């Protein structure tokens, strides 16, 4: 875990997760997109995984708590 990686993940989620995103399949797709974009910027997956949570599980949590209609 690194500050740069965690900041990237949080910013990426804020910009890319919407109220229309629902379910595990969508979380998997978003996680793949996030990991690919992070790799292009030289950020490893391990640098984004905060507290042992996978990128996909963090995105799934963000989807679950995203306010409807936002």
DRENNU-737349 format. One record per residue: x, y, z of N, C-alpha, C, CB in turn; chain. Coordinates in steps of 0.1 Angstrom, whole numbers, padded with zeros to 4 digits, always signed. Each point is the difference from the previous one (the first is absolute). Glycine has a CB too. Layout:
BEGIN
   n_X   n_Y   n_Z  ca_X  ca_Y  ca_Z   c_X   c_Y   c_Z  cb_X  cb_Y  cb_Z chain
     X     Y     Z     X     Y     Z     X     Y     Z     X     Y     Z     A
...
// end
This chain:
BEGIN
   n_X   n_Y   n_Z  ca_X  ca_Y  ca_Z   c_X   c_Y   c_Z  cb_X  cb_Y  cb_Z chain
 +0008 -0012 +0000 -0008 +0012 +0000 +0009 +0012 +0000 -0019 -0012 +0012     A
 +0015 +0022 -0020 +0008 +0013 +0000 -0010 +0011 -0001 +0019 -0010 -0011     A
 -0015 +0022 +0016 -0009 +0011 +0000 -0004 +0003 -0014 +0011 +0009 +0021     A
 -0001 -0009 -0030 -0003 +0003 -0014 -0011 -0010 -0006 +0024 +0009 -0003     A
 -0022 -0022 +0006 -0009 -0010 -0005 -0014 +0002 +0006 +0019 -0015 -0003     A
 -0020 +0017 +0016 -0013 +0002 +0006 -0007 +0012 -0005 +0008 -0012 +0021     A
 +0000 +0023 -0022 -0006 +0013 -0005 -0005 -0002 -0015 +0016 +0013 +0015     A
 -0008 -0020 -0023 -0005 -0003 -0014 -0013 -0007 +0001 +0024 -0001 -0008     A
 -0025 -0010 +0016 -0012 -0008 +0000 -0012 +0008 +0005 +0014 -0020 +0005     A
 -0012 +0028 +0005 -0011 +0009 +0005 -0005 +0010 -0011 +0009 -0003 +0024     A
 +0001 +0009 -0030 -0003 +0010 -0010 -0007 -0007 -0012 +0019 +0014 +0007     A
 -0014 -0026 -0011 -0006 -0007 -0011 -0014 -0004 +0003 +0023 -0009 -0006     A
 -0026 +0005 +0017 -0014 -0004 +0004 -0009 +0012 +0000 +0009 -0018 +0014     A
 -0004 +0029 -0009 -0008 +0013 +0000 -0003 +0004 -0014 +0011 +0007 +0021     A
 -0003 -0009 -0030 -0002 +0004 -0014 -0008 -0010 -0009 +0021 +0013 +0002     A
 -0020 -0026 +0002 -0005 -0010 -0009 -0012 -0008 +0006 +0022 -0001 -0009     A
 -0025 +0001 +0022 -0011 -0008 +0005 -0012 +0009 +0001 +0015 -0015 +0013     A
 -0026 +0011 -0019 -0012 +0008 -0001 -0012 -0008 +0007 +0008 +0012 -0021     A
 -0019 -0005 +0022 -0012 -0006 +0006 -0005 -0011 -0009 -0005 +0022 +0011     A
 +0008 -0021 -0024 -0005 -0011 -0009 +0008 -0013 +0001 -0007 +0018 -0015     A
 +0018 -0018 +0022 +0008 -0012 +0001 -0006 -0009 +0011 +0021 +0013 -0007     A
 -0023 -0025 +0004 -0006 -0010 +0009 +0006 -0014 -0002 -0022 +0013 +0000     A
 +0024 -0020 +0011 +0003 -0014 +0000 +0015 -0003 -0001 -0022 -0003 -0010     A
 +0024 -0010 +0012 +0014 -0006 +0000 +0006 +0001 -0014 -0006 -0015 +0019     A
 -0002 +0012 -0029 +0006 +0000 -0014 +0005 +0014 -0003 -0016 -0018 -0007     A
 +0008 +0028 +0010 +0005 +0014 -0003 +0012 +0004 +0008 -0024 +0006 -0005     A
 +0025 -0011 +0018 +0011 +0002 +0008 +0013 -0006 -0006 -0015 +0001 +0020     A
 +0013 -0013 -0026 +0011 -0007 -0006 +0005 +0008 -0012 -0009 -0022 +0008     A
 +0000 +0027 -0016 +0003 +0008 -0012 +0008 +0012 +0004 -0020 -0009 -0012     A
 +0014 +0017 +0022 +0006 +0012 +0004 +0014 -0003 +0006 -0023 +0010 +0005     A
 +0024 -0020 +0003 +0013 -0004 +0006 +0011 -0002 -0011 -0012 -0010 +0020     A
 +0008 +0003 -0030 +0009 -0003 -0011 +0004 +0013 -0007 -0010 -0022 -0004     A
 +0001 +0031 +0001 +0003 +0013 -0006 +0009 +0008 +0009 -0022 +0000 -0011     A
 +0020 +0000 +0024 +0008 +0007 +0010 +0014 -0005 +0000 -0020 +0004 +0014     A
 +0022 -0017 -0013 +0013 -0006 +0000 +0008 +0003 -0012 -0009 -0019 +0014     A
 +0002 +0018 -0026 +0007 +0003 -0012 +0005 +0015 -0001 -0014 -0018 -0011     A
 +0005 +0027 +0015 +0004 +0014 +0001 +0011 +0002 +0010 -0023 +0007 -0007     A
 +0022 -0013 +0018 +0011 +0001 +0010 +0013 -0005 -0005 -0017 -0002 +0018     A
 +0017 -0009 -0025 +0012 -0006 -0006 +0007 +0010 -0010 -0009 -0023 +0003     A
 +0000 +0030 -0011 +0005 +0010 -0010 +0007 +0011 +0007 -0018 -0006 -0015     A
 +0015 +0008 +0028 +0006 +0011 +0008 +0011 -0005 +0009 -0022 +0013 -0001     A
 +0025 -0026 +0000 +0011 -0005 +0008 -0004 -0004 +0014 +0015 +0013 -0014     A
 -0028 -0015 +0016 -0005 -0004 +0014 -0004 -0014 +0000 -0008 +0024 +0004     A
 +0014 -0032 +0005 -0003 -0014 +0001 -0012 -0002 +0008 +0024 -0006 -0002     A
 -0031 -0006 -0001 -0012 -0003 +0008 +0003 +0000 +0015 -0008 -0014 -0020     A
 +0019 +0008 +0024 +0003 -0001 +0014 +0001 +0014 +0007 +0012 -0021 -0005     A
 -0010 +0031 -0003 +0001 +0014 +0005 -0013 +0006 +0002 +0022 +0003 -0011     A
 -0033 -0009 +0005 -0013 +0005 +0002 -0009 -0008 +0010 +0001 +0008 -0023     A
 +0004 -0019 +0027 -0008 -0009 +0009 +0003 +0005 +0014 +0001 -0019 -0016     A
 -0011 +0025 +0022 +0000 +0006 +0013 -0005 -0010 +0011 -0003 +0023 -0010     A
 +0011 -0026 +0020 -0005 -0008 +0010 -0003 -0014 -0004 -0009 +0020 +0011     A
 +0015 -0025 -0021 -0002 -0014 -0005 -0013 -0001 -0009 +0012 -0008 +0021     A
 -0018 +0018 -0024 -0012 +0000 -0009 +0004 +0001 -0014 -0015 +0010 +0018     A
 +0009 -0019 -0027 +0003 +0001 -0014 -0006 +0012 -0006 +0001 -0025 -0001     A
 +0004 +0029 -0011 -0005 +0011 -0007 -0015 -0002 -0003 +0023 +0005 -0010     A
 -0026 -0017 +0006 -0014 -0004 -0003 -0009 +0002 +0012 +0008 -0016 -0018     A
 -0003 +0011 +0030 -0009 +0001 +0011 -0002 +0015 +0005 +0008 -0023 +0007     A
 +0002 +0031 -0009 -0001 +0014 +0003 -0010 +0007 -0009 +0024 +0001 +0008     A
 -0023 -0005 -0021 -0010 +0006 -0010 -0014 -0005 +0003 +0018 +0001 -0017     A
 -0019 -0014 +0020 -0013 -0005 +0004 -0006 +0007 +0012 +0007 -0022 -0009     A
 +0001 +0025 +0019 -0005 +0008 +0011 -0004 +0014 -0004 +0015 -0013 +0015     A
 -0007 +0019 -0024 -0004 +0013 -0005 -0013 +0000 -0008 +0024 +0006 -0001     A
 -0026 -0016 -0006 -0013 -0002 -0008 -0012 -0001 +0010 +0012 -0011 -0019     A
 -0010 +0003 +0029 -0010 -0002 +0010 -0004 +0012 +0008 +0008 -0023 +0002     A
 +0002 +0032 +0000 -0003 +0012 +0008 -0003 +0012 -0008 +0014 -0010 +0018     A
 -0013 +0009 -0031 -0002 +0012 -0009 -0015 +0004 +0001 +0019 -0007 -0016     A
 -0021 +0020 +0019 -0014 +0004 +0001 -0007 -0001 -0014 +0007 +0016 +0019     A
 -0020 -0020 -0018 -0008 -0002 -0012 -0002 +0014 -0006 -0011 -0021 +0008     A
 +0011 +0022 -0021 -0003 +0012 -0007 +0012 +0010 +0000 -0023 -0003 +0006     A
 +0035 -0001 -0002 +0011 +0010 +0000 +0008 -0002 -0012 +0000 +0000 +0025     A
// end
